């Protein structure tokens, strides 16, 4: 005999709360934001979070997309490749179908397959290695920043045609991002017939780079390009000056933040970096810049505006075709978007067809100026 089901007032209340929670969750569109929130590269994650959150708040203030508000899911990937898959899986487990994903190339390369297998539309505003989108030809993964095979040749042309050094050393940190962009610079410099005296890797986390500095002095180089992140470049700059190597250094966007100033000190004077152009000065972005400042966030960095643009692209696409990730990805591949970084058009691999890099110069006070 089937016993009648009994409902206590507590059970009814719990059931009502669960139903209300499910309805509330269905009324939001979750966006995972897996970025470095711990470790030495947190500033890059901070920049991307600032851009993504400012865009989400602006869109939500106007009513959201198709009547739904965006909900940000902040996740720490530590800029560590070993945390890539766990961080991507946390996006999946949170129920997000969209992501502004991964500042660091080594993490993005390792995480792409998760997004592809789970059908999550992810956009990186920071990972520049070609390996991110060249491996497996992803359908759901995009980026709103240029690739290293755009940035590297751009830097090499500037070195060859503007700096015109006699002997160049190209150093890198042996990691996916650093060695990748350094190789792009080296190959492009060779095409420009620039004399490359050294191409060599250093170890991430070392505290004493005296040996490589001695080699640079012995080789007689007058210009050093470094591919990697700011902790190593900061030490190289400071120790080079301390040991009497007063040559010009240059690095990519992954080296450029205020922690570099703290590490290098006055030795930062004259450093050249390639960065995304200063999109805060782009006509039409005045309101976006004000929104950053109103939220007590700094809009001036490599990744804030590309992150803002990533959310804009997701919002425009969801608004056009709904929340089905496959339809959103299809729409992104075939549609142009007006964004905080200008007109965005993706190619078949999810890369930008065009992206504007610029050269900046740092002074001894830690301020940078676009050249």
N, C-alpha and C positions, 0 to 999 in steps of 0.2 A: 504494500500500500504506500502511495506517495504522500508524504507528510506535507501539510500546507507550509509555505515559506513564510517566515515571520520577519518583520522589519522593526527594529527598535528605532526610537527617535535619533540615537547616535548614528546608526547605520544610514538612515535617510539623510542626515546632515552631511556625513562624509561623502555619500554619493553625490549630493548636490554640489559640494565643493569641488569634487573631481570633475563633474560635468562643466561647472563654471570655468575651471582651469583649462579644460580642453577647448572650450569655446574661445577663451581669451587667447590661448596659444594659436588657435586657427586664425585669429584676427591680426596676427603679426606675420611679417616676412623676416625670417631669421637670416642674418648675414654673419658667418663666421669670420673672425679677424685673427688668424693665427700668426703671431709675430714675436720677435724676441722681446720678452718682458723681464728677463734676467740675463746675466752674463755681460761681457764687455761690449756687446753690440746693441744694447737696449735703445740707444738713441735712434737707431733706424726704425725700430718698432714703434717708438714714441712718435716719430714723424708720420708714419703710416696710420697709426691710430688717430692722431690729430686730424689728418686729412679725411679719413673715413668717417669719424664721428661727427665732424663739422658738417659734412655732406648729409649724413643721415639725419642730423638735427634739422638742417635746412629743409629737407624733403618732408620730414614729419610735420614741421611747422606749417607746411602748405597742405596738409591733409594726407600725406603719404602717397602711396601708389594704389590705384584702383580701390580706394577706401581703406587700405591697410597701412599700418605704420611699420617701418623697419625696426628690427630688434637686433642690436649688436651683441655678438657672442665673442668675448675676448678670451684668447687662448695663447699660452706661452709656448713657443717652439725653441727658445733659447739660442736661435741661430746655430743650432746643432743638427747636423744631418741625422744623427741617431734618434732625435726627437721628431723627425719629419713625419713618419708614418703615424706614431701616436697622436701627434697634434692634428693631422688630417682626419684621423678616426674620431677625434673629439668633435670636429666639425660635423661629421656624419651622425654621431651619437646625440648631438644637440638638436638634430632635426633640421639643420640648415641645408638648404639646397643651393646656396650661393656663398661665395667667400671672397674677401680681399686678402690675398694669401701671400705670406712669406717674403720678407725682405731679402733673405740670403739665398744665393743661387744653389748652394749645396743642399739646402733644405728643400727648395722648390723642385729640384731634379728628382729627389727621393720621394716627394709627395705626389707628383703628377699622377702616377698610376692609381692612387686612391681616388682622386677626383674623377678620373676617367671611368674607373670601374663602378663607382657609385653614382655617376651622372650628376655631379655637382659642378656648377659653373663657377670657376675660380679665376680671379684676375690678380696678377702680381704687379704692384707698382714699383718694385725694387729689384727683383732678380733679373740680372742682365745677361747671364751666360746663355749662349746659343743652345747648349745642351738641354735647357729647360723645355724648349718646344721642338728641337730637332729630334729628340729621342721619342719615337713612337707616334709622331704626328698627331698630337692630341686634338680632340674635337671640343672639349669643354674648358680647356685651359687657355688663358689669354694674358697679355700684359699691356700696361699703359706706360711703359718706359722702353727706351731703345735697347737694342742688343749690343753686346761687346764687339761684334763685328761691324757695328756702326760707330760705337764710341772709340774703339781702338784705332781704326784708320783716321778718324777725325783728330784724335790726339797726335798721331804720327805726322799728319799733314801740318799741324801747328808747329810741332817740334822742327820738322825739316824746313819749313818755309818762313817761320817767324823767329824761332830761337836760333836755328842754324848752328848747332854744336859741332865740335870736331870729333869727339869720341863719346859715345853713349853707352851706359850700362843699363840693362833692363833686368830688374829683380822682381821676384814674386814670392808668395807665401806657400807655394806648393798645393794650394787648395783649389777647388773647382772654379770659383770666381776669380781669385787672384792670378792663378797661372793662365786661366783662359784669356783674360783681358791683356795680360802681359804678352802672351803669344801673339795676339792680334796686333799689338803695337809693334812688336819685333818684326813680324812679317811685313807690315806696312812700311816700316822704316827701311827695311831691306829693299823694297820696291822703289823707295825714294832715294836709294843709294847713300843712305846715312851709315857712317862707320859705327858698327856695334861691337864694342870691345868685350862685353860680358853679357851673358844671359844665364842667370843663376837663381836658385831658390834659397830661401832662408826658412828657419823653423819657427812656426807660430808658438808664441809663449816664451821664447828665449828672452833673457834680460840683458844679454851682452852680445852686441853685434860687432865687436872689435875686429874679429877675423875678416868679415866681409868688407868692413870699412878699410882695413889695411890693403885688401885686394883691389878695392876701388882706387885707392891712392897709387898703388903700384902700376895699375893699368893706365893712369893718367887721364881718367874720364873727366869731362867738364859738364856732364848732364846725367842725371839718374832718373829713370822711370821706375816706379814701384807699383806692382799690381797686388792688391790685397786690402786689408782693413786698417783703421787708424791706430790701433795699439802698436803694431809693429812699425808703421811709418813714423809715428811720433818718436819712438826710441831711436830709429835710424837717423832722423833729423837731428835730434839732440846730441847723440853720441858722435855723429859725423862732425858737427860743429866743435864739440869738445876736443876732438882729435885732429882738428885742423883741416878737415875736408870741407871747403867752402864752395860747393858747386850747387847748381840749381837742381831741385827735385820736382817731380811731377807725379801725380797719382790720379786714380779714377774716383767716381762718386762715392765709392765705399770707404774712402779715407776721410771724407770731409764732414767733420762735426766738431762741436766745441770741446769734446774730450781730447781731440787731437791737439788743440791749443794748450790744454793743461799738461799734456805729456811732453810736447816738444818745447814749450816755452818760447823765448825769443827766436829760436832756431826755425820757427815756422815762417819767418820773414822771407818773402820771395817765392814760397811754394806755389806751384801751379796745380790746379785740379780741373778735370773735366766734370761738369755737372749738367743736369737738365737746365735749360735756359731759365731765367728768372721769370716764371709765369705770374708772379705777383704784380709785375709791371705790365702784363698784357691788357690792352684795352678791353673793357667789359668785365674784368675780374675785381673791380673795386668793391662790389658788394660781397664777394666771397672773402676777400681780405678782411673786410670789416667783420664778417661773421666769425672768422678765426679770432680776431682781436677781442670781440665781444665775449667770446667763450674763454678768454685768457689763454689762447693757444697761439704759438708762433707759426705763421705761414711760410717763413723763410727757411727752406731746407730742400734737400734733394727730392724727397718723396711725398711731401704733403699734398702738392697739387696733383701729381699722378694718382695718389690714393683718392683724392676728392673726385677726380675724373672717373676712376673705376666705379665708384658708387653711382655717379651720374649715368654711366653706360648701363649698369644693371637696372637702375630705376627706369630709364627710357625704354629698355628692352622689355622689362616686365610689364610696363604700362602698355606696350604695343601688342604683346602676344600672350600675356598671362604668366603664370608661375611654373609652367612646364619647362624644366631645365633644357631639354632637347630643343624645344621651340625657341627658347631664349638664346641658346648657343647658335642655332641656325640664323636667327635674326642678327646677332652680333657679327657673324661672318660676312653678311651681305649688306650691312647698313653702315652709313657714316653717321657720326655723332658730333655734336657741338659741345665741347667740354671746357673745363678750366685749363687744359693744356692745348686748346685749339681743336681743330678738326681731327677726329680719330677715325681711322679706317684700318681694319684688320685684314691680314692676308689669310691664306688657307690654313696656316699653322697657328693663327691667333696672335701673331706678332704685328706690331705697327708698321704700316707701309712707310711712314716717315716719322722721325722724331728729332727734335731740336736739342742738340747738345751745345754747350758753350764752355769757354775757358775762363776760369776765375783765378785771381791772384790774391794770396793772403799777405797781410802786412804784419809787422812785429807785434801789433796790438791784438792780433787775432781776428781782424776784420777782413772780409773778402770782397773783391770788386770784380764784376764781369768785365773782361777785356774786349 
